[in-house]
Amino acid sequence: MSNPTQLSFVSLQVSDLDVSGKFYTGILNFKPVLKSPPDAIVFEQKNGAAFAIRKPMIELSKANLLGWGVALWFAIGDLDTFLETNREKISIVKDIHPTPFGRILVISDPDGYSITLQETKEG
């Protein structure tokens, strides 16, 4: 018997691929891979699961809150510098605070998905 053991891919369905693409590349500084499917943007990865945003396959407007109950965490080297640089460009869900896993900042993307930035040495 074979069982899943590792998360390999995560994608978010977004209402406007261009707007979300600018958020993930311009604010979070994600780098798109050279070739993505026509309805998606796949981003480069260092380790872990691949991440992409894509045009919706469902009617997003029927959801009360996109991503409710899902936590997406991304490593970052310096939360203070990120926040200082981007405070006016982001929507903060929960300001920088300590957790058992290190300091985190929770922001929302253009569709309201919560994105947790976790300060790590490798970020």
Backbone as XML, in Angstrom:
<?xml version="1.0"?>
<chain id="A" units="angstrom">
  <residue number="1" name="MET">
    <atom name="N" x="0.836" y="-1.172" z="0.000"/>
    <atom name="CA" x="0.000" y="0.000" z="0.000"/>
    <atom name="C" x="0.888" y="1.243" z="0.000"/>
  </residue>
  <residue number="2" name="SER">
    <atom name="N" x="0.445" y="2.250" z="-0.707"/>
    <atom name="CA" x="1.189" y="3.501" z="-0.784"/>
    <atom name="C" x="0.326" y="4.623" z="-0.224"/>
  </residue>
  <residue number="3" name="ASN">
    <atom name="N" x="0.924" y="5.464" z="0.595"/>
    <atom name="CA" x="0.206" y="6.579" z="1.209"/>
    <atom name="C" x="0.894" y="7.892" z="0.878"/>
  </residue>
  <residue number="4" name="PRO">
    <atom name="N" x="0.108" y="8.985" z="0.762"/>
    <atom name="CA" x="0.738" y="10.279" z="0.530"/>
    <atom name="C" x="1.603" y="10.657" z="1.729"/>
  </residue>
  <residue number="5" name="THR">
    <atom name="N" x="2.778" y="11.188" z="1.445"/>
    <atom name="CA" x="3.704" y="11.522" z="2.526"/>
    <atom name="C" x="4.229" y="12.946" z="2.469"/>
  </residue>
  <residue number="6" name="GLN">
    <atom name="N" x="4.029" y="13.636" z="1.361"/>
    <atom name="CA" x="4.597" y="14.979" z="1.244"/>
    <atom name="C" x="3.698" y="15.848" z="0.378"/>
  </residue>
  <residue number="7" name="LEU">
    <atom name="N" x="3.440" y="17.066" z="0.844"/>
    <atom name="CA" x="2.694" y="18.026" z="0.045"/>
    <atom name="C" x="3.561" y="18.422" z="-1.142"/>
  </residue>
  <residue number="8" name="SER">
    <atom name="N" x="3.020" y="18.331" z="-2.357"/>
    <atom name="CA" x="3.845" y="18.624" z="-3.528"/>
    <atom name="C" x="3.394" y="19.861" z="-4.306"/>
  </residue>
  <residue number="9" name="PHE">
    <atom name="N" x="2.120" y="20.256" z="-4.179"/>
    <atom name="CA" x="1.641" y="21.369" z="-4.991"/>
    <atom name="C" x="0.451" y="22.032" z="-4.310"/>
  </residue>
  <residue number="10" name="VAL">
    <atom name="N" x="0.437" y="23.364" z="-4.315"/>
    <atom name="CA" x="-0.677" y="24.148" z="-3.783"/>
    <atom name="C" x="-1.006" y="25.220" z="-4.805"/>
  </residue>
  <residue number="11" name="SER">
    <atom name="N" x="-2.291" y="25.380" z="-5.118"/>
    <atom name="CA" x="-2.676" y="26.487" z="-5.990"/>
    <atom name="C" x="-3.906" y="27.172" z="-5.415"/>
  </residue>
  <residue number="12" name="LEU">
    <atom name="N" x="-3.968" y="28.465" z="-5.614"/>
    <atom name="CA" x="-5.117" y="29.262" z="-5.211"/>
    <atom name="C" x="-5.861" y="29.697" z="-6.459"/>
  </residue>
  <residue number="13" name="GLN">
    <atom name="N" x="-7.173" y="29.558" z="-6.438"/>
    <atom name="CA" x="-7.986" y="30.079" z="-7.525"/>
    <atom name="C" x="-8.278" y="31.540" z="-7.206"/>
  </residue>
  <residue number="14" name="VAL">
    <atom name="N" x="-7.941" y="32.414" z="-8.127"/>
    <atom name="CA" x="-8.048" y="33.854" z="-7.883"/>
    <atom name="C" x="-9.007" y="34.500" z="-8.872"/>
  </residue>
  <residue number="15" name="SER">
    <atom name="N" x="-9.640" y="35.582" z="-8.453"/>
    <atom name="CA" x="-10.643" y="36.233" z="-9.295"/>
    <atom name="C" x="-10.032" y="37.016" z="-10.450"/>
  </residue>
  <residue number="16" name="ASP">
    <atom name="N" x="-8.828" y="37.536" z="-10.267"/>
    <atom name="CA" x="-8.158" y="38.307" z="-11.317"/>
    <atom name="C" x="-6.685" y="37.919" z="-11.327"/>
  </residue>
  <residue number="17" name="LEU">
    <atom name="N" x="-6.301" y="37.125" z="-12.317"/>
    <atom name="CA" x="-4.938" y="36.595" z="-12.385"/>
    <atom name="C" x="-3.900" y="37.712" z="-12.472"/>
  </residue>
  <residue number="18" name="ASP">
    <atom name="N" x="-4.191" y="38.781" z="-13.205"/>
    <atom name="CA" x="-3.233" y="39.885" z="-13.330"/>
    <atom name="C" x="-3.027" y="40.611" z="-12.000"/>
  </residue>
  <residue number="19" name="VAL">
    <atom name="N" x="-4.113" y="40.934" z="-11.315"/>
    <atom name="CA" x="-4.017" y="41.633" z="-10.026"/>
    <atom name="C" x="-3.281" y="40.767" z="-9.010"/>
  </residue>
  <residue number="20" name="SER">
    <atom name="N" x="-3.666" y="39.503" z="-8.920"/>
    <atom name="CA" x="-3.004" y="38.606" z="-7.970"/>
    <atom name="C" x="-1.554" y="38.366" z="-8.356"/>
  </residue>
  <residue number="21" name="GLY">
    <atom name="N" x="-1.292" y="38.255" z="-9.652"/>
    <atom name="CA" x="0.088" y="38.081" z="-10.108"/>
    <atom name="C" x="0.964" y="39.241" z="-9.677"/>
  </residue>
  <residue number="22" name="LYS">
    <atom name="N" x="0.441" y="40.462" z="-9.777"/>
    <atom name="CA" x="1.205" y="41.642" z="-9.348"/>
    <atom name="C" x="1.433" y="41.639" z="-7.835"/>
  </residue>
  <residue number="23" name="PHE">
    <atom name="N" x="0.459" y="41.167" z="-7.074"/>
    <atom name="CA" x="0.631" y="41.076" z="-5.622"/>
    <atom name="C" x="1.744" y="40.087" z="-5.275"/>
  </residue>
  <residue number="24" name="TYR">
    <atom name="N" x="1.675" y="38.893" z="-5.837"/>
    <atom name="CA" x="2.653" y="37.860" z="-5.481"/>
    <atom name="C" x="4.048" y="38.161" z="-6.024"/>
  </residue>
  <residue number="25" name="THR">
    <atom name="N" x="4.135" y="38.810" z="-7.182"/>
    <atom name="CA" x="5.464" y="39.147" z="-7.710"/>
    <atom name="C" x="5.960" y="40.489" z="-7.174"/>
  </residue>
  <residue number="26" name="GLY">
    <atom name="N" x="5.082" y="41.478" z="-7.069"/>
    <atom name="CA" x="5.493" y="42.817" z="-6.661"/>
    <atom name="C" x="5.649" y="43.002" z="-5.169"/>
  </residue>
  <residue number="27" name="ILE">
    <atom name="N" x="4.744" y="42.433" z="-4.385"/>
    <atom name="CA" x="4.787" y="42.590" z="-2.925"/>
    <atom name="C" x="5.608" y="41.471" z="-2.281"/>
  </residue>
  <residue number="28" name="LEU">
    <atom name="N" x="5.273" y="40.228" z="-2.621"/>
    <atom name="CA" x="5.963" y="39.097" z="-1.999"/>
    <atom name="C" x="7.242" y="38.706" z="-2.729"/>
  </residue>
  <residue number="29" name="ASN">
    <atom name="N" x="7.455" y="39.288" z="-3.904"/>
    <atom name="CA" x="8.683" y="39.057" z="-4.676"/>
    <atom name="C" x="8.850" y="37.607" z="-5.133"/>
  </residue>
  <residue number="30" name="PHE">
    <atom name="N" x="7.728" y="36.912" z="-5.353"/>
    <atom name="CA" x="7.794" y="35.565" z="-5.905"/>
    <atom name="C" x="8.216" y="35.671" z="-7.365"/>
  </residue>
  <residue number="31" name="LYS">
    <atom name="N" x="8.964" y="34.711" z="-7.827"/>
    <atom name="CA" x="9.444" y="34.693" z="-9.210"/>
    <atom name="C" x="8.672" y="33.642" z="-10.012"/>
  </residue>
  <residue number="32" name="PRO">
    <atom name="N" x="7.993" y="34.050" z="-11.088"/>
    <atom name="CA" x="7.295" y="33.066" z="-11.913"/>
    <atom name="C" x="8.288" y="32.164" z="-12.651"/>
  </residue>
  <residue number="33" name="VAL">
    <atom name="N" x="7.899" y="30.904" z="-12.842"/>
    <atom name="CA" x="8.726" y="30.019" z="-13.661"/>
    <atom name="C" x="8.605" y="30.480" z="-15.107"/>
  </residue>
  <residue number="34" name="LEU">
    <atom name="N" x="9.522" y="30.037" z="-15.951"/>
    <atom name="CA" x="9.521" y="30.485" z="-17.346"/>
    <atom name="C" x="8.270" y="30.051" z="-18.101"/>
  </residue>
  <residue number="35" name="LYS">
    <atom name="N" x="7.775" y="28.848" z="-17.832"/>
    <atom name="CA" x="6.602" y="28.358" z="-18.556"/>
    <atom name="C" x="5.529" y="27.937" z="-17.563"/>
  </residue>
  <residue number="36" name="SER">
    <atom name="N" x="4.401" y="28.635" z="-17.613"/>
    <atom name="CA" x="3.237" y="28.287" z="-16.802"/>
    <atom name="C" x="2.092" y="27.962" z="-17.747"/>
  </residue>
  <residue number="37" name="PRO">
    <atom name="N" x="1.114" y="27.181" z="-17.296"/>
    <atom name="CA" x="-0.076" y="26.971" z="-18.119"/>
    <atom name="C" x="-0.736" y="28.317" z="-18.424"/>
  </residue>
  <residue number="38" name="PRO">
    <atom name="N" x="-1.517" y="28.417" z="-19.497"/>
    <atom name="CA" x="-2.085" y="29.713" z="-19.897"/>
    <atom name="C" x="-3.005" y="30.355" z="-18.858"/>
  </residue>
  <residue number="39" name="ASP">
    <atom name="N" x="-3.654" y="29.574" z="-18.019"/>
    <atom name="CA" x="-4.584" y="30.124" z="-17.035"/>
    <atom name="C" x="-4.007" y="30.161" z="-15.629"/>
  </residue>
  <residue number="40" name="ALA">
    <atom name="N" x="-2.672" y="30.134" z="-15.524"/>
    <atom name="CA" x="-2.054" y="30.070" z="-14.199"/>
    <atom name="C" x="-0.696" y="30.757" z="-14.201"/>
  </residue>
  <residue number="41" name="ILE">
    <atom name="N" x="-0.224" y="31.048" z="-13.007"/>
    <atom name="CA" x="1.155" y="31.494" z="-12.806"/>
    <atom name="C" x="1.745" y="30.565" z="-11.754"/>
  </residue>
  <residue number="42" name="VAL">
    <atom name="N" x="2.770" y="29.823" z="-12.138"/>
    <atom name="CA" x="3.478" y="28.935" z="-11.220"/>
    <atom name="C" x="4.742" y="29.669" z="-10.797"/>
  </residue>
  <residue number="43" name="PHE">
    <atom name="N" x="5.051" y="29.603" z="-9.511"/>
    <atom name="CA" x="6.201" y="30.330" z="-8.987"/>
    <atom name="C" x="7.362" y="29.393" z="-8.686"/>
  </residue>
  <residue number="44" name="GLU">
    <atom name="N" x="8.581" y="29.942" z="-8.814"/>
    <atom name="CA" x="9.781" y="29.181" z="-8.464"/>
    <atom name="C" x="9.721" y="28.804" z="-6.994"/>
  </residue>
  <residue number="45" name="GLN">
    <atom name="N" x="10.387" y="27.724" z="-6.650"/>
    <atom name="CA" x="10.429" y="27.282" z="-5.261"/>
    <atom name="C" x="11.845" y="26.922" z="-4.873"/>
  </residue>
  <residue number="46" name="LYS">
    <atom name="N" x="12.153" y="27.085" z="-3.593"/>
    <atom name="CA" x="13.451" y="26.642" z="-3.081"/>
    <atom name="C" x="13.327" y="25.211" z="-2.597"/>
  </residue>
  <residue number="47" name="ASN">
    <atom name="N" x="12.410" y="24.978" z="-1.689"/>
    <atom name="CA" x="12.151" y="23.661" z="-1.113"/>
    <atom name="C" x="10.654" y="23.542" z="-0.889"/>
  </residue>
  <residue number="48" name="GLY">
    <atom name="N" x="10.194" y="22.343" z="-0.707"/>
    <atom name="CA" x="8.791" y="22.156" z="-0.362"/>
    <atom name="C" x="7.883" y="22.139" z="-1.567"/>
  </residue>
  <residue number="49" name="ALA">
    <atom name="N" x="6.618" y="22.380" z="-1.308"/>
    <atom name="CA" x="5.594" y="22.286" z="-2.337"/>
    <atom name="C" x="5.686" y="23.437" z="-3.332"/>
  </residue>
  <residue number="50" name="ALA">
    <atom name="N" x="5.349" y="23.146" z="-4.577"/>
    <atom name="CA" x="5.231" y="24.193" z="-5.587"/>
    <atom name="C" x="3.978" y="25.015" z="-5.271"/>
  </residue>
  <residue number="51" name="PHE">
    <atom name="N" x="3.982" y="26.288" z="-5.677"/>
    <atom name="CA" x="2.860" y="27.180" z="-5.415"/>
    <atom name="C" x="2.474" y="27.881" z="-6.700"/>
  </residue>
  <residue number="52" name="ALA">
    <atom name="N" x="1.156" y="28.000" z="-6.929"/>
    <atom name="CA" x="0.656" y="28.667" z="-8.127"/>
    <atom name="C" x="-0.640" y="29.394" z="-7.803"/>
  </residue>
  <residue number="53" name="ILE">
    <atom name="N" x="-0.961" y="30.358" z="-8.655"/>
    <atom name="CA" x="-2.290" y="30.964" z="-8.649"/>
    <atom name="C" x="-2.878" y="30.681" z="-10.016"/>
  </residue>
  <residue number="54" name="ARG">
    <atom name="N" x="-4.194" y="30.587" z="-10.077"/>
    <atom name="CA" x="-4.812" y="30.248" z="-11.354"/>
    <atom name="C" x="-6.192" y="30.886" z="-11.465"/>
  </residue>
  <residue number="55" name="LYS">
    <atom name="N" x="-6.655" y="30.971" z="-12.725"/>
    <atom name="CA" x="-8.022" y="31.420" z="-12.952"/>
    <atom name="C" x="-8.960" y="30.395" z="-12.323"/>
  </residue>
  <residue number="56" name="PRO">
    <atom name="N" x="-10.124" y="30.835" z="-11.863"/>
    <atom name="CA" x="-11.006" y="29.928" z="-11.135"/>
    <atom name="C" x="-11.580" y="28.800" z="-11.995"/>
  </residue>
  <residue number="57" name="MET">
    <atom name="N" x="-11.730" y="27.652" z="-11.351"/>
    <atom name="CA" x="-12.412" y="26.508" z="-11.953"/>
    <atom name="C" x="-13.811" y="26.372" z="-11.349"/>
  </residue>
  <residue number="58" name="ILE">
    <atom name="N" x="-14.107" y="27.227" z="-10.375"/>
    <atom name="CA" x="-15.413" y="27.268" z="-9.729"/>
    <atom name="C" x="-15.860" y="28.722" z="-9.678"/>
  </residue>
  <residue number="59" name="GLU">
    <atom name="N" x="-17.090" y="28.951" z="-9.267"/>
    <atom name="CA" x="-17.576" y="30.323" z="-9.131"/>
    <atom name="C" x="-17.180" y="30.849" z="-7.749"/>
  </residue>
  <residue number="60" name="LEU">
    <atom name="N" x="-16.114" y="31.635" z="-7.704"/>
    <atom name="CA" x="-15.572" y="32.108" z="-6.434"/>
    <atom name="C" x="-16.562" y="32.956" z="-5.640"/>
  </residue>
  <residue number="61" name="SER">
    <atom name="N" x="-17.450" y="33.639" z="-6.325"/>
    <atom name="CA" x="-18.391" y="34.526" z="-5.636"/>
    <atom name="C" x="-19.373" y="33.760" z="-4.746"/>
  </residue>
  <residue number="62" name="LYS">
    <atom name="N" x="-19.469" y="32.453" z="-4.920"/>
    <atom name="CA" x="-20.374" y="31.653" z="-4.085"/>
    <atom name="C" x="-19.773" y="31.329" z="-2.721"/>
  </residue>
  <residue number="63" name="ALA">
    <atom name="N" x="-18.484" y="31.572" z="-2.553"/>
    <atom name="CA" x="-17.832" y="31.317" z="-1.264"/>
    <atom name="C" x="-17.953" y="32.558" z="-0.387"/>
  </residue>
  <residue number="64" name="ASN">
    <atom name="N" x="-18.307" y="32.364" z="0.876"/>
    <atom name="CA" x="-18.397" y="33.499" z="1.804"/>
    <atom name="C" x="-17.030" y="34.104" z="2.080"/>
  </residue>
  <residue number="65" name="LEU">
    <atom name="N" x="-16.026" y="33.245" z="2.287"/>
    <atom name="CA" x="-14.674" y="33.703" z="2.573"/>
    <atom name="C" x="-13.702" y="32.694" z="1.986"/>
  </residue>
  <residue number="66" name="LEU">
    <atom name="N" x="-12.928" y="33.111" z="1.003"/>
    <atom name="CA" x="-12.003" y="32.193" z="0.339"/>
    <atom name="C" x="-10.920" y="31.726" z="1.296"/>
  </residue>
  <residue number="67" name="GLY">
    <atom name="N" x="-10.645" y="30.440" z="1.264"/>
    <atom name="CA" x="-9.577" y="29.887" z="2.071"/>
    <atom name="C" x="-9.896" y="29.738" z="3.545"/>
  </residue>
  <residue number="68" name="TRP">
    <atom name="N" x="-11.155" y="29.880" z="3.930"/>
    <atom name="CA" x="-11.535" y="29.785" z="5.333"/>
    <atom name="C" x="-11.039" y="28.465" z="5.912"/>
  </residue>
  <residue number="69" name="GLY">
    <atom name="N" x="-10.261" y="28.547" z="6.980"/>
    <atom name="CA" x="-9.751" y="27.351" z="7.639"/>
    <atom name="C" x="-8.447" y="26.823" z="7.084"/>
  </residue>
  <residue number="70" name="VAL">
    <atom name="N" x="-7.924" y="27.433" z="6.035"/>
    <atom name="CA" x="-6.663" y="26.993" z="5.430"/>
    <atom name="C" x="-5.569" y="27.983" z="5.813"/>
  </residue>
  <residue number="71" name="ALA">
    <atom name="N" x="-4.415" y="27.468" z="6.202"/>
    <atom name="CA" x="-3.286" y="28.329" z="6.559"/>
    <atom name="C" x="-2.135" y="28.090" z="5.594"/>
  </residue>
  <residue number="72" name="LEU">
    <atom name="N" x="-1.768" y="29.107" z="4.839"/>
    <atom name="CA" x="-0.610" y="29.036" z="3.946"/>
    <atom name="C" x="0.516" y="29.828" z="4.583"/>
  </residue>
  <residue number="73" name="TRP">
    <atom name="N" x="1.612" y="29.166" z="4.867"/>
    <atom name="CA" x="2.765" y="29.803" z="5.506"/>
    <atom name="C" x="3.922" y="29.837" z="4.521"/>
  </residue>
  <residue number="74" name="PHE">
    <atom name="N" x="4.557" y="31.002" z="4.426"/>
    <atom name="CA" x="5.737" y="31.166" z="3.587"/>
    <atom name="C" x="6.875" y="31.712" z="4.447"/>
  </residue>
  <residue number="75" name="ALA">
    <atom name="N" x="8.063" y="31.175" z="4.245"/>
    <atom name="CA" x="9.242" y="31.620" z="4.992"/>
    <atom name="C" x="9.706" y="32.979" z="4.477"/>
  </residue>
  <residue number="76" name="ILE">
    <atom name="N" x="10.186" y="33.803" z="5.398"/>
    <atom name="CA" x="10.733" y="35.115" z="5.050"/>
    <atom name="C" x="11.898" y="35.401" z="6.001"/>
  </residue>
  <residue number="77" name="GLY">
    <atom name="N" x="12.907" y="36.077" z="5.509"/>
    <atom name="CA" x="14.093" y="36.325" z="6.322"/>
    <atom name="C" x="13.928" y="37.398" z="7.378"/>
  </residue>
  <residue number="78" name="ASP">
    <atom name="N" x="13.235" y="38.494" z="7.063"/>
    <atom name="CA" x="13.160" y="39.626" z="7.989"/>
    <atom name="C" x="11.777" y="40.272" z="7.895"/>
  </residue>
  <residue number="79" name="LEU">
    <atom name="N" x="10.930" y="39.967" z="8.839"/>
    <atom name="CA" x="9.572" y="40.515" z="8.844"/>
    <atom name="C" x="9.552" y="42.025" z="9.016"/>
  </residue>
  <residue number="80" name="ASP">
    <atom name="N" x="10.424" y="42.557" z="9.858"/>
    <atom name="CA" x="10.424" y="43.998" z="10.113"/>
    <atom name="C" x="10.714" y="44.790" z="8.839"/>
  </residue>
  <residue number="81" name="THR">
    <atom name="N" x="11.712" y="44.350" z="8.080"/>
    <atom name="CA" x="12.047" y="45.029" z="6.830"/>
    <atom name="C" x="10.907" y="44.897" z="5.826"/>
  </residue>
  <residue number="82" name="PHE">
    <atom name="N" x="10.330" y="43.693" z="5.720"/>
    <atom name="CA" x="9.199" y="43.494" z="4.811"/>
    <atom name="C" x="8.063" y="44.446" z="5.160"/>
  </residue>
  <residue number="83" name="LEU">
    <atom name="N" x="7.713" y="44.518" z="6.436"/>
    <atom name="CA" x="6.598" y="45.359" z="6.857"/>
    <atom name="C" x="6.907" y="46.837" z="6.648"/>
  </residue>
  <residue number="84" name="GLU">
    <atom name="N" x="8.116" y="47.251" z="6.953"/>
    <atom name="CA" x="8.523" y="48.644" z="6.753"/>
    <atom name="C" x="8.400" y="49.032" z="5.278"/>
  </residue>
  <residue number="85" name="THR">
    <atom name="N" x="8.788" y="48.137" z="4.391"/>
    <atom name="CA" x="8.758" y="48.397" z="2.953"/>
    <atom name="C" x="7.344" y="48.357" z="2.379"/>
  </residue>
  <residue number="86" name="ASN">
    <atom name="N" x="6.484" y="47.503" z="2.924"/>
    <atom name="CA" x="5.199" y="47.219" z="2.278"/>
    <atom name="C" x="3.957" y="47.597" z="3.070"/>
  </residue>
  <residue number="87" name="ARG">
    <atom name="N" x="4.107" y="48.202" z="4.227"/>
    <atom name="CA" x="2.955" y="48.467" z="5.103"/>
    <atom name="C" x="1.792" y="49.136" z="4.368"/>
  </residue>
  <residue number="88" name="GLU">
    <atom name="N" x="2.067" y="50.100" z="3.517"/>
    <atom name="CA" x="1.004" y="50.836" z="2.819"/>
    <atom name="C" x="0.404" y="50.049" z="1.653"/>
  </residue>
  <residue number="89" name="LYS">
    <atom name="N" x="1.048" y="48.948" z="1.260"/>
    <atom name="CA" x="0.606" y="48.187" z="0.091"/>
    <atom name="C" x="-0.109" y="46.895" z="0.448"/>
  </residue>
  <residue number="90" name="ILE">
    <atom name="N" x="-0.170" y="46.563" z="1.742"/>
    <atom name="CA" x="-0.737" y="45.278" z="2.150"/>
    <atom name="C" x="-1.895" y="45.472" z="3.120"/>
  </residue>
  <residue number="91" name="SER">
    <atom name="N" x="-2.697" y="44.431" z="3.229"/>
    <atom name="CA" x="-3.770" y="44.397" z="4.214"/>
    <atom name="C" x="-3.341" y="43.434" z="5.324"/>
  </residue>
  <residue number="92" name="ILE">
    <atom name="N" x="-3.159" y="43.970" z="6.523"/>
    <atom name="CA" x="-2.678" y="43.165" z="7.646"/>
    <atom name="C" x="-3.869" y="42.526" z="8.359"/>
  </residue>
  <residue number="93" name="VAL">
    <atom name="N" x="-3.822" y="41.209" z="8.474"/>
    <atom name="CA" x="-4.834" y="40.463" z="9.218"/>
    <atom name="C" x="-4.431" y="40.400" z="10.686"/>
  </residue>
  <residue number="94" name="LYS">
    <atom name="N" x="-3.164" y="40.101" z="10.937"/>
    <atom name="CA" x="-2.624" y="40.065" z="12.305"/>
    <atom name="C" x="-1.177" y="40.522" z="12.241"/>
  </residue>
  <residue number="95" name="ASP">
    <atom name="N" x="-0.861" y="41.561" z="13.011"/>
    <atom name="CA" x="0.480" y="42.155" z="12.985"/>
    <atom name="C" x="1.529" y="41.165" z="13.491"/>
  </residue>
  <residue number="96" name="ILE">
    <atom name="N" x="2.784" y="41.528" z="13.337"/>
    <atom name="CA" x="3.896" y="40.670" z="13.756"/>
    <atom name="C" x="3.720" y="40.282" z="15.221"/>
  </residue>
  <residue number="97" name="HIS">
    <atom name="N" x="3.839" y="38.977" z="15.467"/>
    <atom name="CA" x="3.734" y="38.482" z="16.838"/>
    <atom name="C" x="4.470" y="37.152" z="16.960"/>
  </residue>
  <residue number="98" name="PRO">
    <atom name="N" x="4.891" y="36.809" z="18.180"/>
    <atom name="CA" x="5.613" y="35.556" z="18.387"/>
    <atom name="C" x="4.657" y="34.365" z="18.433"/>
  </residue>
  <residue number="99" name="THR">
    <atom name="N" x="5.128" y="33.228" z="17.958"/>
    <atom name="CA" x="4.405" y="31.958" z="18.055"/>
    <atom name="C" x="5.425" y="30.896" z="18.442"/>
  </residue>
  <residue number="100" name="PRO">
    <atom name="N" x="4.990" y="29.687" z="18.753"/>
    <atom name="CA" x="5.950" y="28.614" z="19.023"/>
    <atom name="C" x="6.843" y="28.300" z="17.818"/>
  </residue>
  <residue number="101" name="PHE">
    <atom name="N" x="6.434" y="28.772" z="16.635"/>
    <atom name="CA" x="7.185" y="28.509" z="15.406"/>
    <atom name="C" x="7.994" y="29.712" z="14.947"/>
  </residue>
  <residue number="102" name="GLY">
    <atom name="N" x="8.121" y="30.714" z="15.784"/>
    <atom name="CA" x="8.833" y="31.932" z="15.427"/>
    <atom name="C" x="7.863" y="33.085" z="15.211"/>
  </residue>
  <residue number="103" name="ARG">
    <atom name="N" x="8.404" y="34.245" z="14.863"/>
    <atom name="CA" x="7.571" y="35.425" z="14.624"/>
    <atom name="C" x="6.849" y="35.287" z="13.291"/>
  </residue>
  <residue number="104" name="ILE">
    <atom name="N" x="5.576" y="35.721" z="13.278"/>
    <atom name="CA" x="4.803" y="35.666" z="12.045"/>
    <atom name="C" x="4.050" y="36.975" z="11.834"/>
  </residue>
  <residue number="105" name="LEU">
    <atom name="N" x="3.664" y="37.186" z="10.580"/>
    <atom name="CA" x="2.798" y="38.282" z="10.161"/>
    <atom name="C" x="1.756" y="37.664" z="9.247"/>
  </residue>
  <residue number="106" name="VAL">
    <atom name="N" x="0.479" y="37.962" z="9.478"/>
    <atom name="CA" x="-0.579" y="37.436" z="8.621"/>
    <atom name="C" x="-1.147" y="38.590" z="7.805"/>
  </residue>
  <residue number="107" name="ILE">
    <atom name="N" x="-1.129" y="38.429" z="6.482"/>
    <atom name="CA" x="-1.666" y="39.436" z="5.565"/>
    <atom name="C" x="-2.716" y="38.766" z="4.688"/>
  </residue>
  <residue number="108" name="SER">
    <atom name="N" x="-3.455" y="39.551" z="3.933"/>
    <atom name="CA" x="-4.391" y="38.943" z="2.986"/>
    <atom name="C" x="-4.012" y="39.351" z="1.575"/>
  </residue>
  <residue number="109" name="ASP">
    <atom name="N" x="-4.254" y="38.430" z="0.652"/>
    <atom name="CA" x="-3.974" y="38.713" z="-0.754"/>
    <atom name="C" x="-5.187" y="39.430" z="-1.351"/>
  </residue>
  <residue number="110" name="PRO">
    <atom name="N" x="-5.167" y="39.791" z="-2.636"/>
    <atom name="CA" x="-6.274" y="40.553" z="-3.214"/>
    <atom name="C" x="-7.647" y="39.874" z="-3.121"/>
  </residue>
  <residue number="111" name="ASP">
    <atom name="N" x="-7.680" y="38.541" z="-3.029"/>
    <atom name="CA" x="-8.950" y="37.824" z="-2.906"/>
    <atom name="C" x="-9.336" y="37.553" z="-1.455"/>
  </residue>
  <residue number="112" name="GLY">
    <atom name="N" x="-8.493" y="37.956" z="-0.518"/>
    <atom name="CA" x="-8.795" y="37.738" z="0.882"/>
    <atom name="C" x="-8.218" y="36.467" z="1.472"/>
  </residue>
  <residue number="113" name="TYR">
    <atom name="N" x="-7.448" y="35.717" z="0.690"/>
    <atom name="CA" x="-6.769" y="34.549" z="1.252"/>
    <atom name="C" x="-5.770" y="35.030" z="2.299"/>
  </residue>
  <residue number="114" name="SER">
    <atom name="N" x="-5.749" y="34.377" z="3.462"/>
    <atom name="CA" x="-4.766" y="34.718" z="4.493"/>
    <atom name="C" x="-3.424" y="34.095" z="4.152"/>
  </residue>
  <residue number="115" name="ILE">
    <atom name="N" x="-2.392" y="34.915" z="4.187"/>
    <atom name="CA" x="-1.028" y="34.481" z="3.905"/>
    <atom name="C" x="-0.204" y="34.764" z="5.159"/>
  </residue>
  <residue number="116" name="THR">
    <atom name="N" x="0.369" y="33.712" z="5.736"/>
    <atom name="CA" x="1.202" y="33.856" z="6.925"/>
    <atom name="C" x="2.659" y="33.888" z="6.504"/>
  </residue>
  <residue number="117" name="LEU">
    <atom name="N" x="3.353" y="34.938" z="6.893"/>
    <atom name="CA" x="4.787" y="35.050" z="6.631"/>
    <atom name="C" x="5.512" y="34.705" z="7.924"/>
  </residue>
  <residue number="118" name="GLN">
    <atom name="N" x="6.324" y="33.663" z="7.871"/>
    <atom name="CA" x="7.032" y="33.159" z="9.046"/>
    <atom name="C" x="8.501" y="33.514" z="8.943"/>
  </residue>
  <residue number="119" name="GLU">
    <atom name="N" x="8.982" y="34.265" z="9.918"/>
    <atom name="CA" x="10.388" y="34.667" z="9.922"/>
    <atom name="C" x="11.268" y="33.448" z="10.215"/>
  </residue>
  <residue number="120" name="THR">
    <atom name="N" x="12.172" y="33.176" z="9.280"/>
    <atom name="CA" x="13.100" y="32.054" z="9.428"/>
    <atom name="C" x="14.490" y="32.511" z="9.034"/>
  </residue>
  <residue number="121" name="LYS">
    <atom name="N" x="15.483" y="31.787" z="9.466"/>
    <atom name="CA" x="16.856" y="32.114" z="9.081"/>
    <atom name="C" x="17.084" y="31.859" z="7.606"/>
  </residue>
  <residue number="122" name="GLU">
    <atom name="N" x="16.353" y="30.886" z="7.041"/>
    <atom name="CA" x="16.539" y="30.528" z="5.633"/>
    <atom name="C" x="15.717" y="31.390" z="4.695"/>
  </residue>
  <residue number="123" name="GLY">
    <atom name="N" x="14.716" y="32.142" z="5.210"/>
    <atom name="CA" x="13.785" y="32.918" z="4.402"/>
    <atom name="C" x="14.414" y="33.695" z="3.348"/>
  </residue>
</chain>
